[in-house]
């Protein structure tokens, strides 16, 4: 295989450590396999290592930013209410909570704050449902 960067034929198999950093957190992946150029040090991970790399990166971003979808699901389960009923109480579309919980749509920050408030004071939900 030729190097995708400099075109030389000196690609060698290598096992390496790769450190990812994001938002002040970092994480090191061990035993990452790839092909690296002996000339310009350009490298490509093999499929398995690349998958680990992207997963670790997503995990790191989630750890820094938090995972509002998981928070929402946890609170909703605790309140023992369906996605549709909660949507009605919040005055959002019927499928909104399904999208938030699956991480398809990032929930608006005020909605997350309000839900966290309800998490601490569950009786607010009754009041909200009457509004
Ligand atoms: Zn090269």
Backbone and ligand atoms as CSV (ligand in chain L), in Angstrom:
chain,resi,resn,atom,element,x,y,z
A,1,UNK,N,N,0.834,-1.206,0.000
A,1,UNK,CA,C,0.000,0.000,0.000
A,1,UNK,C,C,0.873,1.262,0.000
A,2,UNK,N,N,0.431,2.231,-0.771
A,2,UNK,CA,C,1.167,3.494,-0.835
A,2,UNK,C,C,0.617,4.503,0.155
A,3,UNK,N,N,1.471,5.354,0.631
A,3,UNK,CA,C,1.057,6.379,1.585
A,3,UNK,C,C,0.074,7.355,0.910
A,4,UNK,N,N,-1.068,7.594,1.545
A,4,UNK,CA,C,-2.057,8.505,0.943
A,4,UNK,C,C,-1.588,9.954,0.969
A,5,UNK,N,N,-0.584,10.222,1.763
A,5,UNK,CA,C,-0.138,11.595,1.895
A,5,UNK,C,C,1.037,11.920,0.975
A,6,UNK,N,N,2.089,11.098,1.022
A,6,UNK,CA,C,3.274,11.442,0.232
A,6,UNK,C,C,3.494,10.475,-0.939
A,7,UNK,N,N,2.721,9.401,-0.994
A,7,UNK,CA,C,2.802,8.506,-2.143
A,7,UNK,C,C,3.944,7.510,-2.116
A,8,UNK,N,N,4.735,7.515,-1.062
A,8,UNK,CA,C,5.828,6.556,-1.015
A,8,UNK,C,C,5.297,5.176,-0.622
A,9,UNK,N,N,6.101,4.159,-0.811
A,9,UNK,CA,C,5.621,2.804,-0.595
A,9,UNK,C,C,6.003,2.256,0.773
A,10,UNK,N,N,6.431,3.139,1.637
A,10,UNK,CA,C,6.960,2.660,2.912
A,10,UNK,C,C,5.970,2.567,4.049
A,11,UNK,N,N,4.758,2.085,3.775
A,11,UNK,CA,C,3.792,1.951,4.857
A,11,UNK,C,C,4.120,0.727,5.706
A,12,UNK,N,N,4.204,0.913,7.004
A,12,UNK,CA,C,4.482,-0.223,7.878
A,12,UNK,C,C,3.391,-0.403,8.928
A,13,UNK,N,N,3.156,-1.665,9.284
A,13,UNK,CA,C,2.190,-1.961,10.347
A,13,UNK,C,C,2.743,-1.462,11.657
A,14,UNK,N,N,1.857,-0.890,12.440
A,14,UNK,CA,C,2.323,-0.387,13.715
A,14,UNK,C,C,1.234,-0.542,14.763
A,15,UNK,N,N,1.636,-0.811,15.976
A,15,UNK,CA,C,0.717,-0.806,17.107
A,15,UNK,C,C,1.093,0.395,17.945
A,16,UNK,N,N,0.101,1.218,18.224
A,16,UNK,CA,C,0.435,2.458,18.919
A,16,UNK,C,C,-0.611,2.817,19.959
A,17,UNK,N,N,-0.282,3.790,20.755
A,17,UNK,CA,C,-1.242,4.379,21.683
A,17,UNK,C,C,-1.710,5.675,21.067
A,18,UNK,N,N,-2.989,5.988,21.274
A,18,UNK,CA,C,-3.503,7.236,20.738
A,18,UNK,C,C,-4.232,7.951,21.861
A,19,UNK,N,N,-3.867,9.188,22.078
A,19,UNK,CA,C,-4.534,9.951,23.136
A,19,UNK,C,C,-5.487,10.962,22.522
A,20,UNK,N,N,-6.724,10.917,23.002
A,20,UNK,CA,C,-7.742,11.854,22.542
A,20,UNK,C,C,-7.949,12.901,23.623
A,21,UNK,N,N,-8.186,14.115,23.212
A,21,UNK,CA,C,-8.504,15.160,24.188
A,21,UNK,C,C,-9.713,15.933,23.718
A,22,UNK,N,N,-10.542,16.289,24.672
A,22,UNK,CA,C,-11.689,17.130,24.352
A,22,UNK,C,C,-12.144,17.838,25.615
A,23,UNK,N,N,-12.304,19.137,25.523
A,23,UNK,CA,C,-12.838,19.931,26.619
A,23,UNK,C,C,-12.177,19.683,27.961
A,24,UNK,N,N,-10.879,19.506,27.961
A,24,UNK,CA,C,-10.149,19.346,29.204
A,24,UNK,C,C,-10.081,17.909,29.724
A,25,UNK,N,N,-10.779,16.998,29.043
A,25,UNK,CA,C,-10.661,15.585,29.423
A,25,UNK,C,C,-9.835,14.877,28.371
A,26,UNK,N,N,-9.129,13.837,28.789
A,26,UNK,CA,C,-8.427,13.068,27.772
A,26,UNK,C,C,-8.507,11.586,28.097
A,27,UNK,N,N,-8.203,10.797,27.106
A,27,UNK,CA,C,-8.390,9.363,27.197
A,27,UNK,C,C,-7.361,8.728,26.267
A,28,UNK,N,N,-6.736,7.639,26.735
A,28,UNK,CA,C,-5.735,6.991,25.891
A,28,UNK,C,C,-6.214,5.617,25.445
A,29,UNK,N,N,-6.122,5.389,24.173
A,29,UNK,CA,C,-6.482,4.085,23.610
A,29,UNK,C,C,-5.203,3.283,23.415
A,30,UNK,N,N,-5.212,2.046,23.894
A,30,UNK,CA,C,-4.020,1.209,23.781
A,30,UNK,C,C,-4.168,0.220,22.640
A,31,UNK,N,N,-3.048,-0.283,22.184
A,31,UNK,CA,C,-3.007,-1.324,21.150
A,31,UNK,C,C,-3.855,-0.985,19.930
A,32,UNK,N,N,-3.666,0.213,19.446
A,32,UNK,CA,C,-4.329,0.626,18.213
A,32,UNK,C,C,-3.470,0.162,17.041
A,33,UNK,N,N,-4.119,-0.485,16.063
A,33,UNK,CA,C,-3.378,-1.002,14.916
A,33,UNK,C,C,-3.586,-0.116,13.703
A,34,UNK,N,N,-2.551,0.061,12.945
A,34,UNK,CA,C,-2.700,0.817,11.715
A,34,UNK,C,C,-1.478,0.680,10.830
A,35,UNK,N,N,-1.532,1.356,9.707
A,35,UNK,CA,C,-0.419,1.388,8.772
A,35,UNK,C,C,0.143,2.802,8.802
A,36,UNK,N,N,1.419,2.874,9.012
A,36,UNK,CA,C,2.012,4.202,9.104
A,36,UNK,C,C,3.144,4.367,8.110
A,37,UNK,N,N,3.236,5.543,7.573
A,37,UNK,CA,C,4.279,5.848,6.603
A,37,UNK,C,C,5.603,6.064,7.328
A,38,UNK,N,N,6.666,5.420,6.814
A,38,UNK,CA,C,7.973,5.577,7.449
A,38,UNK,C,C,8.617,6.893,7.028
A,39,UNK,N,N,7.999,7.503,6.053
A,39,UNK,CA,C,8.562,8.706,5.444
A,39,UNK,C,C,8.004,9.979,6.078
A,40,UNK,N,N,6.658,10.101,6.068
A,40,UNK,CA,C,6.056,11.356,6.533
A,40,UNK,C,C,5.229,11.163,7.803
A,41,UNK,N,N,5.211,9.941,8.307
A,41,UNK,CA,C,4.475,9.569,9.517
A,41,UNK,C,C,2.951,9.758,9.438
A,42,UNK,N,N,2.432,9.880,8.240
A,42,UNK,CA,C,0.989,9.842,8.029
A,42,UNK,C,C,0.516,8.417,8.326
A,43,UNK,N,N,-0.653,8.280,8.915
A,43,UNK,CA,C,-1.095,6.922,9.229
A,43,UNK,C,C,-2.580,6.737,9.043
A,44,UNK,N,N,-2.980,5.491,8.845
A,44,UNK,CA,C,-4.411,5.172,8.833
A,44,UNK,C,C,-4.659,3.988,9.752
A,45,UNK,N,N,-5.681,4.111,10.576
A,45,UNK,CA,C,-6.053,3.012,11.459
A,45,UNK,C,C,-6.723,1.916,10.647
A,46,UNK,N,N,-6.581,0.684,11.121
A,46,UNK,CA,C,-7.380,-0.373,10.492
A,46,UNK,C,C,-8.826,-0.216,10.977
A,47,UNK,N,N,-9.721,-1.008,10.387
A,47,UNK,CA,C,-11.153,-0.825,10.609
A,47,UNK,C,C,-11.538,-0.869,12.086
A,48,UNK,N,N,-11.032,-1.889,12.760
A,48,UNK,CA,C,-11.355,-2.092,14.184
A,48,UNK,C,C,-10.844,-0.934,15.041
A,49,UNK,N,N,-9.619,-0.506,14.786
A,49,UNK,CA,C,-9.055,0.590,15.569
A,49,UNK,C,C,-9.761,1.901,15.269
A,50,UNK,N,N,-10.137,2.077,14.021
A,50,UNK,CA,C,-10.838,3.297,13.635
A,50,UNK,C,C,-12.204,3.367,14.329
A,51,UNK,N,N,-12.880,2.205,14.409
A,51,UNK,CA,C,-14.168,2.136,15.091
A,51,UNK,C,C,-13.988,2.493,16.571
A,52,UNK,N,N,-12.958,1.927,17.196
A,52,UNK,CA,C,-12.680,2.242,18.605
A,52,UNK,C,C,-12.391,3.729,18.781
A,53,UNK,N,N,-11.664,4.268,17.821
A,53,UNK,CA,C,-11.306,5.687,17.881
A,53,UNK,C,C,-12.560,6.570,17.848
A,54,UNK,N,N,-13.450,6.298,16.888
A,54,UNK,CA,C,-14.654,7.131,16.761
A,54,UNK,C,C,-15.581,6.947,17.966
A,55,UNK,N,N,-15.678,5.710,18.475
A,55,UNK,CA,C,-16.519,5.479,19.660
A,55,UNK,C,C,-15.981,6.227,20.871
A,56,UNK,N,N,-14.660,6.166,21.034
A,56,UNK,CA,C,-14.034,6.834,22.170
A,56,UNK,C,C,-14.243,8.335,22.077
A,57,UNK,N,N,-14.149,8.836,20.863
A,57,UNK,CA,C,-14.319,10.266,20.651
A,57,UNK,C,C,-15.742,10.713,20.993
A,58,UNK,N,N,-16.722,9.937,20.529
A,58,UNK,CA,C,-18.117,10.253,20.849
A,58,UNK,C,C,-18.354,10.174,22.350
A,59,UNK,N,N,-17.761,9.156,22.985
A,59,UNK,CA,C,-17.906,8.979,24.426
A,59,UNK,C,C,-17.331,10.152,25.194
A,60,UNK,N,N,-16.210,10.633,24.718
A,60,UNK,CA,C,-15.532,11.752,25.356
A,60,UNK,C,C,-16.377,13.020,25.254
A,61,UNK,N,N,-16.925,13.267,24.087
A,61,UNK,CA,C,-17.779,14.435,23.872
A,61,UNK,C,C,-19.002,14.351,24.789
A,62,UNK,N,N,-19.584,13.142,24.896
A,62,UNK,CA,C,-20.744,12.939,25.762
A,62,UNK,C,C,-20.376,13.192,27.222
A,63,UNK,N,N,-19.185,12.710,27.616
A,63,UNK,CA,C,-18.758,12.870,29.009
A,63,UNK,C,C,-18.569,14.345,29.355
A,64,UNK,N,N,-18.116,15.127,28.396
A,64,UNK,CA,C,-17.884,16.548,28.637
A,64,UNK,C,C,-19.190,17.338,28.579
A,65,UNK,N,N,-19.977,17.072,27.537
A,65,UNK,CA,C,-21.203,17.846,27.329
A,65,UNK,C,C,-22.380,17.316,28.124
A,66,UNK,N,N,-22.267,16.090,28.612
A,66,UNK,CA,C,-23.404,15.452,29.257
A,66,UNK,C,C,-24.291,14.825,28.206
A,67,UNK,N,N,-25.186,13.977,28.621
A,67,UNK,CA,C,-26.073,13.308,27.683
A,67,UNK,C,C,-27.509,13.634,28.080
A,68,UNK,N,N,-28.048,14.749,27.538
A,68,UNK,CA,C,-29.379,15.182,27.975
A,68,UNK,C,C,-30.453,14.135,27.668
A,69,UNK,N,N,-30.265,13.363,26.601
A,69,UNK,CA,C,-31.246,12.327,26.246
A,69,UNK,C,C,-31.393,11.300,27.358
A,70,UNK,N,N,-30.256,10.890,27.925
A,70,UNK,CA,C,-30.275,9.892,29.003
A,70,UNK,C,C,-30.893,10.482,30.268
A,71,UNK,N,N,-30.590,11.755,30.531
A,71,UNK,CA,C,-31.178,12.437,31.693
A,71,UNK,C,C,-32.698,12.481,31.572
A,72,UNK,N,N,-33.154,12.865,30.377
A,72,UNK,CA,C,-34.587,12.993,30.145
A,72,UNK,C,C,-35.289,11.651,30.353
A,73,UNK,N,N,-34.696,10.593,29.787
A,73,UNK,CA,C,-35.309,9.271,29.934
A,73,UNK,C,C,-35.375,8.857,31.414
A,74,UNK,N,N,-34.282,9.089,32.133
A,74,UNK,CA,C,-34.243,8.704,33.546
A,74,UNK,C,C,-35.330,9.433,34.336
A,75,UNK,N,N,-35.440,10.736,34.110
A,75,UNK,CA,C,-36.427,11.523,34.849
A,75,UNK,C,C,-37.856,11.104,34.472
A,76,UNK,N,N,-38.065,10.890,33.176
A,76,UNK,CA,C,-39.409,10.508,32.726
A,76,UNK,C,C,-39.828,9.163,33.324
A,77,UNK,N,N,-38.879,8.208,33.356
A,77,UNK,CA,C,-39.175,6.887,33.940
A,77,UNK,C,C,-39.507,7.036,35.414
A,78,UNK,N,N,-38.761,7.901,36.087
A,78,UNK,CA,C,-38.979,8.121,37.504
A,78,UNK,C,C,-40.363,8.735,37.739
A,79,UNK,N,N,-40.776,9.628,36.834
A,79,UNK,CA,C,-42.085,10.264,36.961
A,79,UNK,C,C,-43.206,9.322,36.516
A,80,UNK,N,N,-42.797,8.224,35.882
A,80,UNK,CA,C,-43.750,7.220,35.414
A,80,UNK,C,C,-44.807,7.812,34.478
A,81,UNK,N,N,-44.299,8.488,33.467
A,81,UNK,CA,C,-45.193,9.135,32.505
A,81,UNK,C,C,-44.730,8.770,31.088
A,82,UNK,N,N,-45.661,8.684,30.168
A,82,UNK,CA,C,-45.291,8.339,28.793
A,82,UNK,C,C,-44.704,9.553,28.079
A,83,UNK,N,N,-44.010,9.272,26.990
A,83,UNK,CA,C,-43.434,10.358,26.185
A,83,UNK,C,C,-44.534,11.280,25.677
A,84,UNK,N,N,-45.665,10.687,25.266
A,84,UNK,CA,C,-46.759,11.475,24.694
A,84,UNK,C,C,-47.375,12.410,25.741
A,85,UNK,N,N,-47.586,11.882,26.958
A,85,UNK,CA,C,-48.177,12.716,28.019
A,85,UNK,C,C,-47.247,13.838,28.438
A,86,UNK,N,N,-45.962,13.513,28.488
A,86,UNK,CA,C,-44.985,14.530,28.860
A,86,UNK,C,C,-44.930,15.622,27.783
A,87,UNK,N,N,-45.019,15.193,26.531
A,87,UNK,CA,C,-45.024,16.148,25.412
A,87,UNK,C,C,-46.213,17.088,25.530
A,88,UNK,N,N,-47.351,16.523,25.922
A,88,UNK,CA,C,-48.568,17.312,26.072
A,88,UNK,C,C,-48.375,18.345,27.196
A,89,UNK,N,N,-47.817,17.893,28.311
A,89,UNK,CA,C,-47.586,18.787,29.447
A,89,UNK,C,C,-46.628,19.922,29.089
A,90,UNK,N,N,-45.608,19.594,28.264
A,90,UNK,CA,C,-44.625,20.606,27.887
A,90,UNK,C,C,-45.066,21.439,26.686
A,91,UNK,N,N,-46.148,20.985,26.040
A,91,UNK,CA,C,-46.625,21.702,24.861
A,91,UNK,C,C,-45.707,21.586,23.662
A,92,UNK,N,N,-45.047,20.411,23.547
A,92,UNK,CA,C,-44.199,20.177,22.370
A,92,UNK,C,C,-44.820,19.060,21.527
A,93,UNK,N,N,-44.271,18.821,20.362
A,93,UNK,CA,C,-44.803,17.797,19.460
A,93,UNK,C,C,-44.786,16.419,20.102
A,94,UNK,N,N,-45.716,15.568,19.667
A,94,UNK,CA,C,-45.901,14.234,20.240
A,94,UNK,C,C,-44.630,13.384,20.235
A,95,UNK,N,N,-43.829,13.522,19.175
A,95,UNK,CA,C,-42.639,12.666,19.050
A,95,UNK,C,C,-41.360,13.331,19.585
A,96,UNK,N,N,-41.526,14.551,20.125
A,96,UNK,CA,C,-40.336,15.299,20.570
A,96,UNK,C,C,-39.502,14.511,21.579
A,97,UNK,N,N,-40.165,13.949,22.598
A,97,UNK,CA,C,-39.401,13.257,23.646
A,97,UNK,C,C,-38.739,11.986,23.150
A,98,UNK,N,N,-39.392,11.348,22.196
A,98,UNK,CA,C,-38.773,10.169,21.599
A,98,UNK,C,C,-37.471,10.564,20.898
A,99,UNK,N,N,-37.512,11.693,20.203
A,99,UNK,CA,C,-36.309,12.186,19.507
A,99,UNK,C,C,-35.221,12.623,20.479
A,100,UNK,N,N,-35.623,13.279,21.557
A,100,UNK,CA,C,-34.630,13.715,22.544
A,100,UNK,C,C,-33.953,12.503,23.174
A,101,UNK,N,N,-34.775,11.530,23.561
A,101,UNK,CA,C,-34.226,10.370,24.288
A,101,UNK,C,C,-33.336,9.519,23.404
A,102,UNK,N,N,-33.643,9.493,22.108
A,102,UNK,CA,C,-32.793,8.714,21.213
A,102,UNK,C,C,-31.588,9.501,20.715
A,103,UNK,N,N,-31.495,10.764,21.162
A,103,UNK,CA,C,-30.356,11.577,20.761
A,103,UNK,C,C,-30.447,12.089,19.331
A,104,UNK,N,N,-31.650,11.996,18.759
A,104,UNK,CA,C,-31.829,12.460,17.380
A,104,UNK,C,C,-31.864,13.977,17.302
A,105,UNK,N,N,-32.490,14.563,18.335
A,105,UNK,CA,C,-32.582,16.015,18.409
A,105,UNK,C,C,-32.038,16.427,19.767
A,106,UNK,N,N,-31.257,17.485,19.770
A,106,UNK,CA,C,-30.774,18.000,21.054
A,106,UNK,C,C,-31.895,18.811,21.691
A,107,UNK,N,N,-32.314,18.449,22.910
A,107,UNK,CA,C,-33.429,19.182,23.533
A,107,UNK,C,C,-33.029,20.607,23.852
A,108,UNK,N,N,-33.984,21.545,23.777
A,108,UNK,CA,C,-33.675,22.936,24.139
A,108,UNK,C,C,-33.270,23.000,25.607
A,109,UNK,N,N,-32.272,23.817,25.910
A,109,UNK,CA,C,-31.762,23.913,27.281
A,109,UNK,C,C,-32.840,24.253,28.313
A,110,UNK,N,N,-33.783,25.169,28.001
A,110,UNK,CA,C,-34.816,25.474,29.008
A,110,UNK,C,C,-35.676,24.264,29.353
A,111,UNK,N,N,-35.931,23.417,28.338
A,111,UNK,CA,C,-36.728,22.210,28.585
A,111,UNK,C,C,-36.001,21.274,29.550
A,112,UNK,N,N,-34.690,21.126,29.351
A,112,UNK,CA,C,-33.912,20.247,30.223
A,112,UNK,C,C,-33.906,20.785,31.659
A,113,UNK,N,N,-33.747,22.100,31.780
A,113,UNK,CA,C,-33.739,22.715,33.113
A,113,UNK,C,C,-35.077,22.531,33.816
A,114,UNK,N,N,-36.141,22.754,33.054
A,114,UNK,CA,C,-37.484,22.611,33.616
A,114,UNK,C,C,-37.720,21.171,34.073
A,115,UNK,N,N,-37.277,20.233,33.259
A,115,UNK,CA,C,-37.456,18.830,33.612
A,115,UNK,C,C,-36.644,18.466,34.862
A,116,UNK,N,N,-35.471,19.039,34.981
A,116,UNK,CA,C,-34.652,18.782,36.176
A,116,UNK,C,C,-35.302,19.369,37.429
A,117,UNK,N,N,-35.985,20.487,37.227
A,117,UNK,CA,C,-36.726,21.111,38.323
A,117,UNK,C,C,-37.873,20.193,38.760
A,118,UNK,N,N,-38.563,19.640,37.770
A,118,UNK,CA,C,-39.660,18.710,38.056
A,118,UNK,C,C,-39.129,17.438,38.723
A,119,UNK,N,N,-37.904,17.055,38.342
A,119,UNK,CA,C,-37.265,15.892,38.949
A,119,UNK,C,C,-37.136,16.103,40.465
A,120,UNK,N,N,-36.803,17.319,40.859
A,120,UNK,CA,C,-36.642,17.634,42.286
A,120,UNK,C,C,-37.973,17.887,42.983
A,121,UNK,N,N,-38.923,18.395,42.208
A,121,UNK,CA,C,-40.234,18.710,42.781
A,121,UNK,C,C,-41.329,18.098,41.908
A,122,UNK,N,N,-41.535,16.798,42.008
A,122,UNK,CA,C,-42.440,16.089,41.089
A,122,UNK,C,C,-43.879,16.615,41.096
A,123,UNK,N,N,-44.278,17.253,42.197
A,123,UNK,CA,C,-45.651,17.779,42.231
A,123,UNK,C,C,-45.880,18.888,41.210
A,124,UNK,N,N,-44.780,19.493,40.746
A,124,UNK,CA,C,-44.903,20.530,39.707
A,124,UNK,C,C,-45.484,19.966,38.414
A,125,UNK,N,N,-45.269,18.687,38.213
A,125,UNK,CA,C,-45.770,18.069,36.977
A,125,UNK,C,C,-47.298,18.110,36.926
A,126,UNK,N,N,-47.934,17.815,38.060
A,126,UNK,CA,C,-49.397,17.870,38.113
A,126,UNK,C,C,-49.891,19.265,37.731
A,127,UNK,N,N,-49.232,20.240,38.324
A,127,UNK,CA,C,-49.608,21.622,38.061
A,127,UNK,C,C,-49.440,21.971,36.589
A,128,UNK,N,N,-48.318,21.500,36.046
A,128,UNK,CA,C,-48.004,21.787,34.656
A,128,UNK,C,C,-49.026,21.140,33.709
A,129,UNK,N,N,-49.475,19.949,34.079
A,129,UNK,CA,C,-50.433,19.249,33.228
A,129,UNK,C,C,-51.790,19.948,33.197
A,130,UNK,N,N,-52.023,20.789,34.205
A,130,UNK,CA,C,-53.304,21.518,34.256
A,130,UNK,C,C,-53.239,22.856,33.506
A,131,UNK,N,N,-52.014,23.237,33.109
A,131,UNK,CA,C,-51.869,24.544,32.451
A,131,UNK,C,C,-52.268,24.504,30.989
L,1,ZN,ZN,ZN,4.050,9.262,3.578
